[in-house]
Amino acid sequence: MSIFAAAVVRGKNGWTASELELTGIADLDEVVDRLRDAEPDAELSLLFVEADDQYLVILRLDEGEDLRVFGSDSAYADESRLGALLLADIETPALELDDLAAPRPGSDDDEEDRPAADPDADPVGDVEILTDLGVSSHRLLTLCGLEGMLPADVTAEICQKLGCGDEMEELREA
């Protein structure tokens, strides 16, 4: 399984992005330690783990504490040791992908412009992981559930919204 793991951290001098090596990880605490090591004094640390162009896991630490986790599909835990490690103890989100088919009150989405959600995806974890950063739980689930949307596409769109899109793009090109 091919894995891309990128730490995106916001410190006193703005955003930085770096690739994290997750080979040989023994447990979730070790993943968290590596994320902290990316920028020990970071106000906010995010880890985007993309696997096989199918799965995305987002980990979040605020000031090095309070781990929050979101996974685009619970199947990743069944198909990979790393997926099982990252998604081991999380619950399903309050919103289901089926809910995305219904228009939200006050949304400006046109029915025609909304691609179909992947019916097999089963997102898990904290759907509000990025809400305070401008990516609503509905938007996160929509991005993860859109058929044809790769994890790299989801990561890129999230990073653009957060203001660290250029840093992520430079990391991918390096």
Phi and psi in degrees as GROMACS dihedral restraints (atoms count N, CA, C in turn):
[ dihedral_restraints ]
;  ai    aj    ak    al  type     phi  dphi    fc
    3     4     5     6     1   -84.3    20    10
    4     5     6     7     1   136.9    20    10
    6     7     8     9     1  -127.4    20    10
    7     8     9    10     1   136.1    20    10
    9    10    11    12     1  -125.2    20    10
   10    11    12    13     1   123.6    20    10
   12    13    14    15     1  -125.0    20    10
   13    14    15    16     1   121.3    20    10
   15    16    17    18     1  -124.3    20    10
   16    17    18    19     1   127.6    20    10
   18    19    20    21     1   -91.6    20    10
   19    20    21    22     1   126.1    20    10
   21    22    23    24     1  -119.8    20    10
   22    23    24    25     1   115.1    20    10
   24    25    26    27     1  -124.6    20    10
   25    26    27    28     1   144.5    20    10
   27    28    29    30     1  -113.1    20    10
   28    29    30    31     1   116.2    20    10
   30    31    32    33     1  -117.1    20    10
   31    32    33    34     1  -162.4    20    10
   33    34    35    36     1   -62.5    20    10
   34    35    36    37     1   -28.1    20    10
   36    37    38    39     1  -101.7    20    10
   37    38    39    40     1    17.9    20    10
   39    40    41    42     1   100.3    20    10
   40    41    42    43     1  -160.3    20    10
   42    43    44    45     1   -86.4    20    10
   43    44    45    46     1   144.0    20    10
   45    46    47    48     1  -136.3    20    10
   46    47    48    49     1   153.6    20    10
   48    49    50    51     1  -131.2    20    10
   49    50    51    52     1   140.2    20    10
   51    52    53    54     1  -149.5    20    10
   52    53    54    55     1   150.4    20    10
   54    55    56    57     1   -80.7    20    10
   55    56    57    58     1   139.7    20    10
   57    58    59    60     1  -110.8    20    10
   58    59    60    61     1   137.9    20    10
   60    61    62    63     1   -90.0    20    10
   61    62    63    64     1   123.4    20    10
   63    64    65    66     1  -112.4    20    10
   64    65    66    67     1     7.3    20    10
   66    67    68    69     1   -65.0    20    10
   67    68    69    70     1   134.4    20    10
   69    70    71    72     1    78.8    20    10
   70    71    72    73     1    11.1    20    10
   72    73    74    75     1   -63.1    20    10
   73    74    75    76     1   133.1    20    10
   75    76    77    78     1   -91.4    20    10
   76    77    78    79     1   -35.1    20    10
   78    79    80    81     1  -158.6    20    10
   79    80    81    82     1   174.2    20    10
   81    82    83    84     1   -63.3    20    10
   82    83    84    85     1   -34.3    20    10
   84    85    86    87     1   -59.4    20    10
   85    86    87    88     1   -36.0    20    10
   87    88    89    90     1   -68.5    20    10
   88    89    90    91     1   -37.9    20    10
   90    91    92    93     1   -61.7    20    10
   91    92    93    94     1   -46.2    20    10
   93    94    95    96     1   -62.0    20    10
   94    95    96    97     1   -41.7    20    10
   96    97    98    99     1   -60.9    20    10
   97    98    99   100     1   -42.0    20    10
   99   100   101   102     1   -66.6    20    10
  100   101   102   103     1   -36.3    20    10
  102   103   104   105     1   -66.0    20    10
  103   104   105   106     1   -42.8    20    10
  105   106   107   108     1   -61.1    20    10
  106   107   108   109     1   -40.2    20    10
  108   109   110   111     1   -65.1    20    10
  109   110   111   112     1   -22.4    20    10
  111   112   113   114     1   -60.1    20    10
  112   113   114   115     1   -34.6    20    10
  114   115   116   117     1  -162.6    20    10
  115   116   117   118     1    90.2    20    10
  117   118   119   120     1   -55.8    20    10
  118   119   120   121     1   -30.0    20    10
  120   121   122   123     1  -100.3    20    10
  121   122   123   124     1    18.6    20    10
  123   124   125   126     1   -66.3    20    10
  124   125   126   127     1   140.1    20    10
  126   127   128   129     1   -71.4    20    10
  127   128   129   130     1   -37.7    20    10
  129   130   131   132     1  -142.9    20    10
  130   131   132   133     1   131.1    20    10
  132   133   134   135     1  -127.0    20    10
  133   134   135   136     1   129.0    20    10
  135   136   137   138     1  -121.5    20    10
  136   137   138   139     1   141.2    20    10
  138   139   140   141     1  -122.2    20    10
  139   140   141   142     1   122.4    20    10
  141   142   143   144     1  -104.7    20    10
  142   143   144   145     1   118.3    20    10
  144   145   146   147     1  -113.1    20    10
  145   146   147   148     1   115.5    20    10
  147   148   149   150     1  -109.3    20    10
  148   149   150   151     1   130.0    20    10
  150   151   152   153     1  -126.9    20    10
  151   152   153   154     1   125.9    20    10
  153   154   155   156     1    48.3    20    10
  154   155   156   157     1    36.1    20    10
  156   157   158   159     1    52.6    20    10
  157   158   159   160     1    23.8    20    10
  159   160   161   162     1  -126.5    20    10
  160   161   162   163     1   -37.1    20    10
  162   163   164   165     1  -122.8    20    10
  163   164   165   166     1   145.8    20    10
  165   166   167   168     1  -133.0    20    10
  166   167   168   169     1   131.6    20    10
  168   169   170   171     1  -122.8    20    10
  169   170   171   172     1   135.0    20    10
  171   172   173   174     1  -118.2    20    10
  172   173   174   175     1   126.1    20    10
  174   175   176   177     1  -111.4    20    10
  175   176   177   178     1   144.3    20    10
  177   178   179   180     1  -134.5    20    10
  178   179   180   181     1   134.3    20    10
  180   181   182   183     1  -125.1    20    10
  181   182   183   184     1   130.7    20    10
  183   184   185   186     1  -103.0    20    10
  184   185   186   187     1   119.1    20    10
  186   187   188   189     1    51.1    20    10
  187   188   189   190     1    39.4    20    10
  189   190   191   192     1    77.5    20    10
  190   191   192   193     1     4.2    20    10
  192   193   194   195     1  -130.2    20    10
  193   194   195   196     1   178.8    20    10
  195   196   197   198     1    55.0    20    10
  196   197   198   199     1    69.8    20    10
  198   199   200   201     1   -64.7    20    10
  199   200   201   202     1   133.5    20    10
  201   202   203   204     1  -128.3    20    10
  202   203   204   205     1   143.3    20    10
  204   205   206   207     1  -135.2    20    10
  205   206   207   208     1   140.5    20    10
  207   208   209   210     1  -134.6    20    10
  208   209   210   211     1   137.6    20    10
  210   211   212   213     1  -126.0    20    10
  211   212   213   214     1   137.4    20    10
  213   214   215   216     1   -69.9    20    10
  214   215   216   217     1   -23.7    20    10
  216   217   218   219     1  -158.7    20    10
  217   218   219   220     1   126.2    20    10
  219   220   221   222     1   -64.2    20    10
  220   221   222   223     1   -19.4    20    10
  222   223   224   225     1   -60.2    20    10
  223   224   225   226     1   -25.4    20    10
  225   226   227   228     1   -58.9    20    10
  226   227   228   229     1   -35.9    20    10
  228   229   230   231     1   -66.5    20    10
  229   230   231   232     1   -30.7    20    10
  231   232   233   234     1   -80.9    20    10
  232   233   234   235     1   -25.9    20    10
  234   235   236   237     1   -99.6    20    10
  235   236   237   238     1    -7.2    20    10
  237   238   239   240     1  -150.3    20    10
  238   239   240   241     1   141.6    20    10
  240   241   242   243     1   -62.6    20    10
  241   242   243   244     1   -42.9    20    10
  243   244   245   246     1   -63.8    20    10
  244   245   246   247     1   -41.8    20    10
  246   247   248   249     1   -60.6    20    10
  247   248   249   250     1   -42.6    20    10
  249   250   251   252     1   -63.7    20    10
  250   251   252   253     1   -38.9    20    10
  252   253   254   255     1   -66.8    20    10
  253   254   255   256     1   -43.8    20    10
  255   256   257   258     1   -73.2    20    10
  256   257   258   259     1   -33.5    20    10
  258   259   260   261     1  -107.7    20    10
  259   260   261   262     1    11.9    20    10
  261   262   263   264     1   -53.9    20    10
  262   263   264   265     1   -48.4    20    10
  264   265   266   267     1  -114.2    20    10
  265   266   267   268     1    26.4    20    10
  267   268   269   270     1  -104.9    20    10
  268   269   270   271     1   157.3    20    10
  270   271   272   273     1  -101.5    20    10
  271   272   273   274     1   163.4    20    10
  273   274   275   276     1   -70.2    20    10
  274   275   276   277     1   150.0    20    10
  276   277   278   279     1   -72.6    20    10
  277   278   279   280     1   165.9    20    10
  279   280   281   282     1   -67.7    20    10
  280   281   282   283     1   -33.2    20    10
  282   283   284   285     1   -96.0    20    10
  283   284   285   286     1   141.0    20    10
  285   286   287   288     1  -105.0    20    10
  286   287   288   289     1   157.7    20    10
  288   289   290   291     1   -62.3    20    10
  289   290   291   292     1   -28.9    20    10
  291   292   293   294     1   -59.3    20    10
  292   293   294   295     1   -31.4    20    10
  294   295   296   297     1   -66.0    20    10
  295   296   297   298     1   -20.4    20    10
  297   298   299   300     1   -71.0    20    10
  298   299   300   301     1   -21.7    20    10
  300   301   302   303     1   -69.5    20    10
  301   302   303   304     1   -27.1    20    10
  303   304   305   306     1   -83.4    20    10
  304   305   306   307     1   132.9    20    10
  306   307   308   309     1   -66.6    20    10
  307   308   309   310     1   142.3    20    10
  309   310   311   312     1   -85.2    20    10
  310   311   312   313     1   142.6    20    10
  312   313   314   315     1   -59.3    20    10
  313   314   315   316     1   132.1    20    10
  315   316   317   318     1    81.2    20    10
  316   317   318   319     1     0.7    20    10
  318   319   320   321     1   -80.9    20    10
  319   320   321   322     1   152.4    20    10
  321   322   323   324     1  -105.1    20    10
  322   323   324   325     1    17.4    20    10
  324   325   326   327     1   -71.8    20    10
  325   326   327   328     1   129.1    20    10
  327   328   329   330     1   -81.9    20    10
  328   329   330   331     1   141.0    20    10
  330   331   332   333     1   -55.8    20    10
  331   332   333   334     1   -40.3    20    10
  333   334   335   336     1   -68.7    20    10
  334   335   336   337     1   -31.1    20    10
  336   337   338   339     1   -81.8    20    10
  337   338   339   340     1    -8.6    20    10
  339   340   341   342     1   -92.9    20    10
  340   341   342   343     1   110.0    20    10
  342   343   344   345     1   -65.5    20    10
  343   344   345   346     1   159.5    20    10
  345   346   347   348     1   -68.6    20    10
  346   347   348   349     1   144.1    20    10
  348   349   350   351     1   -78.5    20    10
  349   350   351   352     1   147.0    20    10
  351   352   353   354     1   -70.4    20    10
  352   353   354   355     1   114.4    20    10
  354   355   356   357     1   -69.2    20    10
  355   356   357   358     1   -16.7    20    10
  357   358   359   360     1   -89.9    20    10
  358   359   360   361     1   -14.4    20    10
  360   361   362   363     1   -70.8    20    10
  361   362   363   364     1   140.6    20    10
  363   364   365   366     1  -134.4    20    10
  364   365   366   367     1    81.6    20    10
  366   367   368   369     1   -64.5    20    10
  367   368   369   370     1   148.0    20    10
  369   370   371   372     1  -136.7    20    10
  370   371   372   373     1   156.6    20    10
  372   373   374   375     1   101.4    20    10
  373   374   375   376     1  -156.5    20    10
  375   376   377   378     1   -85.2    20    10
  376   377   378   379     1    96.2    20    10
  378   379   380   381     1   -69.3    20    10
  379   380   381   382     1   -15.1    20    10
  381   382   383   384     1   -98.2    20    10
  382   383   384   385     1    19.5    20    10
  384   385   386   387     1   -57.9    20    10
  385   386   387   388     1   -29.1    20    10
  387   388   389   390     1  -119.0    20    10
  388   389   390   391     1     6.4    20    10
  390   391   392   393     1   -56.5    20    10
  391   392   393   394     1   -45.6    20    10
  393   394   395   396     1   -69.4    20    10
  394   395   396   397     1   -10.4    20    10
  396   397   398   399     1  -100.6    20    10
  397   398   399   400     1     3.4    20    10
  399   400   401   402     1   102.6    20    10
  400   401   402   403     1     4.0    20    10
  402   403   404   405     1  -113.9    20    10
  403   404   405   406     1   103.2    20    10
  405   406   407   408     1   -67.0    20    10
  406   407   408   409     1   161.1    20    10
  408   409   410   411     1   -61.3    20    10
  409   410   411   412     1   -38.5    20    10
  411   412   413   414     1   -62.5    20    10
  412   413   414   415     1   -43.8    20    10
  414   415   416   417     1   -65.1    20    10
  415   416   417   418     1   -42.4    20    10
  417   418   419   420     1   -60.5    20    10
  418   419   420   421     1   -46.7    20    10
  420   421   422   423     1   -66.0    20    10
  421   422   423   424     1   -38.0    20    10
  423   424   425   426     1   -62.3    20    10
  424   425   426   427     1   -48.2    20    10
  426   427   428   429     1   -58.7    20    10
  427   428   429   430     1   -44.8    20    10
  429   430   431   432     1   -71.9    20    10
  430   431   432   433     1   -24.5    20    10
  432   433   434   435     1   -95.9    20    10
  433   434   435   436     1    -5.9    20    10
  435   436   437   438     1   -72.7    20    10
  436   437   438   439     1   127.0    20    10
  438   439   440   441     1   -64.2    20    10
  439   440   441   442     1   133.8    20    10
  441   442   443   444     1    88.7    20    10
  442   443   444   445     1    -7.6    20    10
  444   445   446   447     1   -86.0    20    10
  445   446   447   448     1   116.9    20    10
  447   448   449   450     1   -81.3    20    10
  448   449   450   451     1   155.5    20    10
  450   451   452   453     1   -53.8    20    10
  451   452   453   454     1   -37.8    20    10
  453   454   455   456     1   -63.1    20    10
  454   455   456   457     1   -36.1    20    10
  456   457   458   459     1   -66.4    20    10
  457   458   459   460     1   -42.9    20    10
  459   460   461   462     1   -62.6    20    10
  460   461   462   463     1   -47.6    20    10
  462   463   464   465     1   -58.5    20    10
  463   464   465   466     1   -45.8    20    10
  465   466   467   468     1   -60.8    20    10
  466   467   468   469     1   -44.1    20    10
  468   469   470   471     1   -66.8    20    10
  469   470   471   472     1   -41.4    20    10
  471   472   473   474     1   -62.3    20    10
  472   473   474   475     1   -46.6    20    10
  474   475   476   477     1   -63.6    20    10
  475   476   477   478     1   -37.0    20    10
  477   478   479   480     1   -60.3    20    10
  478   479   480   481     1   -44.6    20    10
  480   481   482   483     1   -64.7    20    10
  481   482   483   484     1   -36.4    20    10
  483   484   485   486     1   -78.0    20    10
  484   485   486   487     1   -17.0    20    10
  486   487   488   489     1    95.6    20    10
  487   488   489   490     1    14.7    20    10
  489   490   491   492     1  -123.4    20    10
  490   491   492   493     1    24.6    20    10
  492   493   494   495     1   -62.5    20    10
  493   494   495   496     1   -40.3    20    10
  495   496   497   498     1   -64.4    20    10
  496   497   498   499     1   -40.6    20    10
  498   499   500   501     1   -64.1    20    10
  499   500   501   502     1   -40.6    20    10
  501   502   503   504     1   -68.8    20    10
  502   503   504   505     1   -40.1    20    10
  504   505   506   507     1   -63.2    20    10
  505   506   507   508     1   -43.7    20    10
  507   508   509   510     1   -61.5    20    10
  508   509   510   511     1   -39.1    20    10
  510   511   512   513     1   -63.7    20    10
  511   512   513   514     1   -44.1    20    10
  513   514   515   516     1   -65.1    20    10
  514   515   516   517     1   -33.2    20    10
  516   517   518   519     1   -80.0    20    10
  517   518   519   520     1   -17.7    20    10
